[in-house]
Amino acid sequence: MKVISPVKWAYGTRAIMNAKAEQRVKSHETILESAARLIRKRGISGARVADVMKGAGLTVGGFYAHFGSKEGLVDEALRRTGDELRARLFSRLDEKPEADRAEVVLKRYLSAAHRDAQTLGCPLPAVVGEIGTTAGEHRAVLAEQVEALGASLADYLPKGNGTPRRTLALGLVALMYGGLSLARALRGTELSDEVIRACRTLGAAAARGMAKT
């Protein structure tokens, strides 16, 4: 019988453990991606665990090896999508003229492409109504994401002596979310495009108005 040296045995064991750890991380990411797609498309209640796991190509029984509950999954998915959204909205913004940066963010968010990408982009239009009525357990995460988006936007608003930048930033976040939600509800109509343009125009005017104070 061939004897395996302790060194080779330990190396082989570590390799197996590393492979399992890598697979676990990969599966976790796949589940999150599937959940994010479904939450954006169907909302929180529509993102059933069975459908999330099916979308990830995994069995339902494996869910609890990664998440303690659906609530935990939704919270992590909302944080993930929020991080990705902010990364896209503020990408290379420092290369733009300072006075134009807020308007660039508005154009990136309030766009026909973002409106039509149901399973991509901002998850707020799909979840805010539920969080306000039947899914209040996610309110803290929603507040966290609104605060993060508002804080990031405030950093790029023109400096002025009028409206505080935090106040203006939160107002613009509400305008962005509300405008996108309404435009998606009206998708396929001319009014939907008008809503996008109107919200962009109003938001840009508010930002420029602050710069003049």
MIRO-253326 format. One record per residue (C-alpha): residue number from 0; residue in three letters; chain; x, y, z. Coordinates in Angstrom, 3 decimals, padded with zeros to 6 digits. Each point is the difference from the previous one (the first is absolute). Layout:
BEGIN
+-----+-----+----+----------+----------+----------+
|   i |  aa | ch |       xx |       yy |       zz |
+-----+-----+----+----------+----------+----------+
| NUM | ALA |  A |        X |        Y |        Z |
...
+-----+-----+----+----------+----------+----------+
REM end
This chain:
BEGIN
+-----+-----+----+----------+----------+----------+
|   i |  aa | ch |       xx |       yy |       zz |
+-----+-----+----+----------+----------+----------+
|   0 | MET |  A |  000.000 |  000.000 |  000.000 |
|   1 | LYS |  A |  001.300 |  003.402 | -000.997 |
|   2 | VAL |  A |  000.670 |  002.266 |  002.967 |
|   3 | ILE |  A | -000.802 |  003.707 | -000.433 |
|   4 | SER |  A |  002.388 |  002.306 |  001.803 |
|   5 | PRO |  A | -001.494 |  002.352 |  002.602 |
|   6 | VAL |  A |  001.125 |  002.999 | -002.052 |
|   7 | LYS |  A | -001.772 | -001.224 | -003.144 |
|   8 | TRP |  A | -003.074 | -000.940 |  002.000 |
|   9 | ALA |  A | -000.163 |  003.431 |  001.645 |
|  10 | TYR |  A |  000.504 |  001.727 | -003.370 |
|  11 | GLY |  A | -002.743 | -002.082 | -001.601 |
|  12 | THR |  A | -002.370 |  000.681 |  002.871 |
|  13 | ARG |  A |  000.627 |  003.748 | -000.225 |
|  14 | ALA |  A | -000.571 | -000.086 | -003.760 |
|  15 | ILE |  A | -003.349 | -001.757 |  000.475 |
|  16 | MET |  A | -001.035 |  002.455 |  002.726 |
|  17 | ASN |  A |  001.007 |  002.971 | -002.151 |
|  18 | ALA |  A | -001.984 | -001.360 | -002.944 |
|  19 | LYS |  A | -003.063 | -000.444 |  002.214 |
|  20 | ALA |  A |  000.388 |  003.510 |  001.388 |
|  21 | GLU |  A |  000.288 |  001.448 | -003.500 |
|  22 | GLN |  A | -003.090 | -001.913 | -001.120 |
|  23 | ARG |  A | -001.920 |  001.245 |  003.020 |
|  24 | VAL |  A |  000.907 |  003.613 | -000.800 |
|  25 | LYS |  A | -000.950 | -000.513 | -003.637 |
|  26 | SER |  A | -003.360 | -001.525 |  000.971 |
|  27 | HIS |  A | -000.662 |  002.838 |  002.446 |
|  28 | GLU |  A |  000.635 |  002.571 | -002.720 |
|  29 | THR |  A | -002.202 | -001.875 | -002.461 |
|  30 | ILE |  A | -002.874 | -000.073 |  002.493 |
|  31 | LEU |  A |  000.362 |  003.729 |  000.644 |
|  32 | GLU |  A | -000.009 |  000.772 | -003.727 |
|  33 | SER |  A | -003.125 | -002.103 | -000.505 |
|  34 | ALA |  A | -001.731 |  001.656 |  002.962 |
|  35 | ALA |  A |  000.909 |  003.483 | -001.233 |
|  36 | ARG |  A | -001.481 | -000.717 | -003.426 |
|  37 | LEU |  A | -003.245 | -001.335 |  001.440 |
|  38 | ILE |  A | -000.364 |  002.770 |  002.583 |
|  39 | ARG |  A |  000.366 |  002.647 | -002.701 |
|  40 | LYS |  A | -002.474 | -001.788 | -002.256 |
|  41 | ARG |  A | -002.595 | -001.317 |  002.461 |
|  42 | GLY |  A |  000.605 |  001.808 |  003.270 |
|  43 | ILE |  A |  000.742 | -001.567 |  003.377 |
|  44 | SER |  A | -003.054 | -002.248 |  000.256 |
|  45 | GLY |  A |  000.484 | -001.193 | -003.582 |
|  46 | ALA |  A |  003.583 | -001.077 |  000.605 |
|  47 | ARG |  A | -000.825 | -003.389 |  001.517 |
|  48 | VAL |  A |  002.897 | -002.046 |  001.345 |
|  49 | ALA |  A | -000.848 | -002.881 | -002.339 |
|  50 | ASP |  A |  000.124 |  002.312 | -003.022 |
|  51 | VAL |  A |  003.205 |  001.651 |  001.178 |
|  52 | MET |  A |  001.730 | -003.357 |  000.345 |
|  53 | LYS |  A | -001.356 | -001.184 | -003.328 |
|  54 | GLY |  A |  001.365 |  003.127 | -001.642 |
|  55 | ALA |  A |  003.368 | -000.718 |  001.621 |
|  56 | GLY |  A | -000.039 | -003.571 | -001.280 |
|  57 | LEU |  A |  000.076 | -001.392 |  003.544 |
|  58 | THR |  A | -002.311 | -002.106 |  002.140 |
|  59 | VAL |  A | -002.310 |  001.604 |  002.547 |
|  60 | GLY |  A |  001.560 | -002.119 |  002.735 |
|  61 | GLY |  A |  003.304 |  001.833 | -000.416 |
|  62 | PHE |  A | -001.482 |  003.397 |  000.816 |
|  63 | TYR |  A |  000.497 | -000.157 |  003.766 |
|  64 | ALA |  A |  003.680 | -000.817 | -000.402 |
|  65 | HIS |  A |  000.359 |  003.597 | -001.189 |
|  66 | PHE |  A | -002.794 |  002.016 |  001.638 |
|  67 | GLY |  A | -001.841 | -000.310 |  003.283 |
|  68 | SER |  A | -003.258 |  001.279 | -001.479 |
|  69 | LYS |  A | -001.550 |  001.627 | -003.033 |
|  70 | GLU |  A |  000.132 |  003.286 |  001.912 |
|  71 | GLY |  A |  003.780 | -000.291 |  000.192 |
|  72 | LEU |  A |  000.214 | -000.798 | -003.705 |
|  73 | VAL |  A | -002.125 |  003.012 | -000.979 |
|  74 | ASP |  A |  002.000 |  002.344 |  002.234 |
|  75 | GLU |  A |  003.309 | -001.148 | -001.474 |
|  76 | ALA |  A | -001.369 |  000.170 | -003.555 |
|  77 | LEU |  A | -001.230 |  003.567 |  000.562 |
|  78 | ARG |  A |  003.388 |  001.010 |  001.362 |
|  79 | ARG |  A |  001.742 | -001.623 | -002.950 |
|  80 | THR |  A | -002.207 |  001.656 | -002.600 |
|  81 | GLY |  A |  000.359 |  003.343 |  001.775 |
|  82 | ASP |  A |  003.799 | -000.260 | -000.085 |
|  83 | GLU |  A | -000.044 | -000.897 | -003.697 |
|  84 | LEU |  A | -002.385 |  002.848 | -000.823 |
|  85 | ARG |  A |  002.149 |  002.616 |  001.739 |
|  86 | ALA |  A |  003.127 | -001.320 | -001.707 |
|  87 | ARG |  A | -001.621 |  000.518 | -003.399 |
|  88 | LEU |  A | -001.576 |  003.364 |  000.776 |
|  89 | PHE |  A |  003.195 |  001.555 |  001.316 |
|  90 | SER |  A |  002.515 | -001.731 | -002.269 |
|  91 | ARG |  A |  002.674 |  002.433 | -001.264 |
|  92 | LEU |  A | -002.100 |  002.929 |  001.136 |
|  93 | ASP |  A |  003.107 |  001.898 |  001.082 |
|  94 | GLU |  A |  000.923 |  000.294 | -003.679 |
|  95 | LYS |  A | -003.112 |  002.097 | -000.663 |
|  96 | PRO |  A | -000.195 |  003.780 |  000.574 |
|  97 | GLU |  A | -000.993 |  000.623 |  003.618 |
|  98 | ALA |  A | -003.117 |  001.960 | -000.937 |
|  99 | ASP |  A | -001.263 | -002.870 | -002.196 |
| 100 | ARG |  A |  000.505 | -002.962 |  002.332 |
| 101 | ALA |  A | -003.437 | -000.056 |  001.613 |
| 102 | GLU |  A | -001.637 |  000.215 | -003.417 |
| 103 | VAL |  A |  002.125 | -002.907 | -001.252 |
| 104 | VAL |  A | -001.290 | -002.142 |  002.879 |
| 105 | LEU |  A | -003.573 |  001.010 | -000.793 |
| 106 | LYS |  A |  000.452 | -000.933 | -003.657 |
| 107 | ARG |  A |  001.495 | -003.362 |  000.885 |
| 108 | TYR |  A | -002.817 | -000.866 |  002.390 |
| 109 | LEU |  A | -002.931 |  001.605 | -001.807 |
| 110 | SER |  A |  000.511 | -001.607 | -003.392 |
| 111 | ALA |  A | -002.065 | -002.142 | -002.341 |
| 112 | ALA |  A |  002.624 | -002.747 |  000.275 |
| 113 | HIS |  A | -000.276 | -000.106 |  003.798 |
| 114 | ARG |  A | -003.786 |  000.084 | -000.198 |
| 115 | ASP |  A | -000.081 | -002.972 | -002.379 |
| 116 | ALA |  A |  002.573 | -002.101 |  001.879 |
| 117 | GLN |  A | -002.449 | -001.672 |  002.367 |
| 118 | THR |  A |  002.459 | -002.496 |  001.430 |
| 119 | LEU |  A |  002.919 |  002.444 |  000.214 |
| 120 | GLY |  A |  000.674 |  003.306 |  001.700 |
| 121 | CYS |  A | -001.828 |  001.514 |  002.947 |
| 122 | PRO |  A | -002.163 | -002.384 |  002.045 |
| 123 | LEU |  A | -001.943 |  002.760 |  001.793 |
| 124 | PRO |  A | -002.952 |  000.210 | -002.425 |
| 125 | ALA |  A | -000.675 | -003.702 |  000.578 |
| 126 | VAL |  A |  000.220 | -000.028 |  003.793 |
| 127 | VAL |  A | -000.880 |  003.368 |  001.559 |
| 128 | GLY |  A | -003.759 | -000.595 | -000.112 |
| 129 | GLU |  A |  000.321 | -003.386 |  001.684 |
| 130 | ILE |  A |  002.387 |  001.284 |  002.658 |
| 131 | GLY |  A | -002.500 |  002.719 |  000.813 |
| 132 | THR |  A | -002.864 | -002.476 |  000.372 |
| 133 | THR |  A |  000.729 | -003.708 |  000.378 |
| 134 | ALA |  A |  003.789 | -000.336 |  000.250 |
| 135 | GLY |  A |  000.957 |  002.451 |  002.711 |
| 136 | GLU |  A |  002.770 | -002.300 |  001.215 |
| 137 | HIS |  A |  002.151 |  001.397 | -002.830 |
| 138 | ARG |  A | -000.538 |  003.653 |  000.938 |
| 139 | ALA |  A |  003.422 |  000.355 |  001.638 |
| 140 | VAL |  A |  001.775 | -001.218 | -003.135 |
| 141 | LEU |  A | -002.083 |  002.323 | -002.176 |
| 142 | ALA |  A |  000.929 |  002.954 |  002.227 |
| 143 | GLU |  A |  003.649 | -001.048 | -000.179 |
| 144 | GLN |  A | -000.066 | -000.046 | -003.798 |
| 145 | VAL |  A | -001.824 |  003.328 | -000.312 |
| 146 | GLU |  A |  002.510 |  001.562 |  002.403 |
| 147 | ALA |  A |  002.922 | -001.421 | -001.981 |
| 148 | LEU |  A | -001.322 |  001.221 | -003.343 |
| 149 | GLY |  A | -000.847 |  003.408 |  001.450 |
| 150 | ALA |  A |  003.427 |  000.369 |  001.614 |
| 151 | SER |  A |  001.791 | -000.961 | -003.216 |
| 152 | LEU |  A | -002.095 |  002.423 | -002.029 |
| 153 | ALA |  A |  000.501 |  002.827 |  002.507 |
| 154 | ASP |  A |  003.756 | -000.251 | -000.513 |
| 155 | TYR |  A | -000.445 |  000.921 | -003.666 |
| 156 | LEU |  A | -002.511 |  002.824 |  000.361 |
| 157 | PRO |  A |  001.200 |  003.565 | -000.663 |
| 158 | LYS |  A |  000.971 |  001.918 |  003.104 |
| 159 | GLY |  A | -002.269 |  002.856 |  000.973 |
| 160 | ASN |  A | -001.433 |  001.915 |  002.919 |
| 161 | GLY |  A | -003.646 | -000.872 | -000.558 |
| 162 | THR |  A | -001.611 | -003.407 |  000.453 |
| 163 | PRO |  A |  002.192 | -002.410 |  002.009 |
| 164 | ARG |  A |  001.540 | -002.588 | -002.292 |
| 165 | ARG |  A | -001.418 | -002.905 |  002.020 |
| 166 | THR |  A | -003.515 |  001.423 | -000.364 |
| 167 | LEU |  A |  000.410 |  000.477 | -003.741 |
| 168 | ALA |  A |  001.596 | -003.434 | -000.419 |
| 169 | LEU |  A | -002.856 | -001.781 |  001.783 |
| 170 | GLY |  A | -002.503 |  001.976 | -002.064 |
| 171 | LEU |  A |  001.764 | -001.064 | -003.190 |
| 172 | VAL |  A |  000.078 | -003.644 |  001.130 |
| 173 | ALA |  A | -003.777 |  000.153 |  000.547 |
| 174 | LEU |  A | -000.446 |  001.635 | -003.405 |
| 175 | MET |  A |  002.186 | -002.620 | -001.688 |
| 176 | TYR |  A | -001.742 | -002.966 |  001.607 |
| 177 | GLY |  A | -003.474 |  001.437 | -000.473 |
| 178 | GLY |  A |  000.661 |  000.962 | -003.599 |
| 179 | LEU |  A |  001.431 | -003.405 | -000.878 |
| 180 | SER |  A | -002.892 | -001.793 |  001.717 |
| 181 | LEU |  A | -002.613 |  002.003 | -001.873 |
| 182 | ALA |  A |  001.847 | -000.329 | -003.305 |
| 183 | ARG |  A |  000.163 | -003.773 |  000.423 |
| 184 | ALA |  A | -003.704 | -000.171 |  000.817 |
| 185 | LEU |  A | -000.688 |  001.960 | -003.204 |
| 186 | ARG |  A |  002.547 | -001.875 | -002.109 |
| 187 | GLY |  A | -001.000 | -000.198 | -003.646 |
| 188 | THR |  A | -001.692 |  003.393 | -000.045 |
| 189 | GLU |  A |  001.195 |  003.431 | -001.059 |
| 190 | LEU |  A | -000.865 |  001.244 |  003.477 |
| 191 | SER |  A |  002.633 | -002.315 |  001.464 |
| 192 | ASP |  A |  002.712 |  001.759 | -002.022 |
| 193 | GLU |  A | -001.415 |  003.369 |  001.004 |
| 194 | VAL |  A |  000.177 | -000.930 |  003.683 |
| 195 | ILE |  A |  003.688 | -000.883 | -000.343 |
| 196 | ARG |  A |  000.807 |  003.259 | -001.776 |
| 197 | ALA |  A | -002.063 |  002.078 |  002.437 |
| 198 | CYS |  A |  001.700 | -001.505 |  003.060 |
| 199 | ARG |  A |  003.452 |  000.479 | -001.499 |
| 200 | THR |  A | -000.786 |  003.623 | -000.838 |
| 201 | LEU |  A | -001.412 |  000.716 |  003.455 |
| 202 | GLY |  A |  002.908 | -001.684 |  001.773 |
| 203 | ALA |  A |  002.619 |  001.816 | -002.074 |
| 204 | ALA |  A | -001.744 |  003.340 |  000.613 |
| 205 | ALA |  A | -000.026 | -000.641 |  003.757 |
| 206 | ALA |  A |  003.722 | -000.819 |  000.007 |
| 207 | ARG |  A |  000.891 |  003.034 | -002.129 |
| 208 | GLY |  A | -002.223 |  002.230 |  002.107 |
| 209 | MET |  A |  001.943 | -000.967 |  003.076 |
| 210 | ALA |  A |  003.256 |  000.881 | -001.752 |
| 211 | LYS |  A | -001.285 |  003.538 | -000.579 |
| 212 | THR |  A | -000.774 |  000.665 |  003.641 |
+-----+-----+----+----------+----------+----------+
REM end
